[in-house]
Amino acid sequence: MKRHLNRFVSICLISFFFQPSSVNGQEVVNFDISVAGISIGEMSAIKTTTGNEIKYQINSLVSFWFFGKISVDYKSNTIYKNKQLYSAISSTNSKRGDFSSSIQWNKDHYKVDAKTYKFENNSPIKKPFFFSSAMLFFEEPKMVKEFLAENFGLPSPVTKVKDYYEVDVNGHKNRYYYIGGKLDKAIIYNPVKNYMIKRK
């Protein structure tokens, strides 16, 4: 009886550990945000794979002094289904105001409702995308010529320049540096002062 029970438990354990799982994994990457070598905040990027669906979550909070204390809280949630961008929602809360953007795939186009500081965009995008801003934190865009900037709802070009990739989002040029296929740092345009995102 005991022998049969042990065999049953062993089979159950094997079935539990080796059965196909709907959750394939989660990857978390943390970054430091700095200006002129001074840390002003942090960012976390989370990639969760569940079957044919991939979710990207980006959260950042920065605080700095510029004629008064300024804090900026940014969050984004992006969903891919069968490798295609399906939806993206982002929000920014700051002293300049609260802004939000959403992108949603609808049959044959993306419905866009993007609002950021001094920028609005409601133009539909009539083709599917398979790469967006959130993916830059996890994948080197080796074969990518154009991606979708979730916060602006804009198709944006990617260009390989020497040891970095330059992305042009609404006229603002950002640089992404990769080591071994993983993002090491990024230099992000800001009208006041460019800032750096550095992998911890």
C-alpha positions in Angstrom: 0.0 0.0 0.0 2.8 2.4 1.0 4.7 1.5 -2.2 1.6 2.3 -4.4 1.1 5.6 -2.5 4.7 6.7 -3.0 4.4 5.9 -6.7 1.1 7.9 -6.9 2.7 10.9 -5.2 5.8 10.7 -7.5 3.5 10.7 -10.6 1.6 13.7 -9.3 4.7 15.6 -8.6 6.1 14.8 -12.1 2.8 15.9 -13.7 2.8 19.1 -11.7 6.3 20.2 -12.6 6.3 19.1 -16.2 2.8 19.9 -17.4 2.5 22.7 -20.0 2.0 25.9 -18.0 0.0 28.9 -19.1 2.5 31.2 -17.4 5.8 30.8 -19.1 7.8 33.4 -17.2 8.4 36.9 -15.9 11.4 39.1 -16.4 12.1 42.2 -14.3 14.7 44.8 -15.1 15.5 47.8 -12.9 17.1 51.0 -14.0 18.4 54.2 -12.3 17.5 57.5 -13.8 20.0 60.4 -13.6 20.8 63.8 -14.9 24.4 65.0 -15.1 25.4 62.0 -12.9 22.9 62.8 -10.2 20.2 60.2 -9.5 16.7 61.6 -9.8 14.6 58.4 -9.8 14.1 54.8 -10.7 12.4 52.7 -13.3 11.2 49.1 -13.4 10.3 47.2 -16.5 8.4 43.9 -16.3 7.7 41.4 -19.0 5.2 38.7 -18.4 4.5 35.9 -20.9 1.3 33.9 -20.7 0.8 31.5 -23.6 0.6 33.7 -26.8 0.1 36.9 -24.8 3.0 39.1 -23.6 2.5 42.0 -21.2 4.9 44.8 -20.6 4.7 47.1 -17.6 6.9 50.2 -17.3 6.9 52.2 -14.0 9.1 55.2 -13.3 9.1 57.9 -10.7 11.5 60.9 -10.8 11.9 63.9 -8.6 14.2 66.9 -9.1 14.5 70.6 -8.4 14.0 73.1 -11.2 12.7 76.4 -9.8 10.8 74.3 -7.4 10.4 70.6 -6.8 9.1 68.6 -9.8 7.9 65.0 -9.6 6.9 62.9 -12.6 5.1 59.5 -12.2 4.9 57.5 -15.4 3.2 54.1 -15.9 2.5 52.1 -19.1 0.8 48.7 -19.8 1.3 47.2 -23.2 -0.2 43.9 -24.4 0.9 41.8 -27.4 -1.1 38.9 -28.8 0.5 36.4 -31.1 3.5 38.8 -31.4 1.4 41.8 -32.6 0.8 44.9 -30.5 -2.8 44.7 -29.3 -3.2 47.5 -26.8 -1.2 50.1 -24.8 -2.3 52.4 -22.0 0.1 55.0 -20.5 -0.3 57.8 -17.9 1.8 60.6 -16.7 1.2 62.5 -13.5 3.2 65.7 -12.8 3.0 69.3 -11.8 2.4 70.2 -15.5 -0.8 68.2 -15.4 -2.1 64.6 -15.7 -2.0 63.0 -19.2 -2.9 59.6 -20.6 -2.7 57.8 -23.9 -4.3 54.7 -25.3 -3.8 52.6 -28.3 -6.2 49.8 -29.2 -6.2 47.4 -32.2 -9.6 47.3 -33.9 -9.9 44.8 -36.8 -7.6 46.5 -39.3 -6.2 49.6 -37.5 -5.2 51.1 -34.2 -7.5 53.5 -32.5 -5.3 56.2 -31.0 -6.1 58.7 -28.2 -2.8 60.2 -27.1 -2.4 63.2 -24.8 1.0 64.3 -23.4 2.4 67.7 -22.4 1.7 70.1 -25.3 0.8 67.2 -27.7 -2.4 65.5 -28.8 -2.9 62.8 -31.4 -6.0 61.0 -32.5 -4.9 59.8 -36.0 -5.6 56.1 -36.6 -2.8 53.8 -37.6 -3.8 51.6 -40.5 -1.2 48.8 -40.2 -0.2 46.3 -37.4 3.0 46.8 -35.4 5.2 44.2 -33.9 7.6 46.4 -31.9 7.0 49.3 -29.5 8.7 51.5 -26.9 8.2 49.0 -24.1 10.1 46.3 -26.0 13.3 48.4 -26.2 13.9 47.6 -22.5 14.1 43.9 -23.2 15.1 43.4 -26.9 17.8 44.9 -29.1 15.9 46.2 -32.2 18.4 44.6 -34.7 15.9 44.1 -37.5 13.5 46.9 -36.6 13.2 49.9 -38.9 10.0 51.4 -37.4 8.3 50.9 -34.0 5.3 52.4 -32.3 5.8 55.0 -29.5 3.0 54.2 -27.1 3.0 57.5 -25.3 2.6 59.5 -28.5 0.7 57.0 -30.6 3.2 57.6 -33.4 5.1 55.3 -35.8 8.7 56.2 -35.2 12.0 55.2 -37.1 14.9 53.3 -35.6 18.4 53.8 -37.0 21.6 52.0 -36.0 24.4 54.5 -35.5 27.8 53.3 -34.4 27.4 51.6 -31.0 23.8 52.7 -30.4 20.3 52.8 -31.8 18.7 56.2 -32.5 14.9 56.5 -32.3 13.1 59.6 -33.4 9.9 60.2 -31.6 8.0 63.3 -32.7 11.3 65.0 -33.6 13.0 64.0 -30.3 16.0 61.8 -30.7 16.8 59.2 -28.1 19.8 56.8 -27.9 19.7 53.2 -26.8 22.9 51.3 -26.0 22.9 47.5 -25.8 25.5 45.0 -24.4 25.0 41.3 -25.3 21.5 42.0 -26.6 20.4 43.6 -23.4 19.7 47.3 -22.8 22.6 48.9 -20.8 21.6 52.5 -20.9 19.5 55.1 -22.8 19.9 58.8 -23.3 16.5 60.4 -23.4 15.7 63.8 -24.8 14.3 66.4 -22.5 13.8 70.1 -23.4 15.4 71.2 -20.1 18.1 68.6 -19.8 18.6 65.1 -21.3 18.5 62.3 -18.8 20.0 58.8 -18.6 18.4 55.5 -17.9 21.0 53.0 -16.7 20.6 49.3 -16.0 21.3 48.4 -12.3 
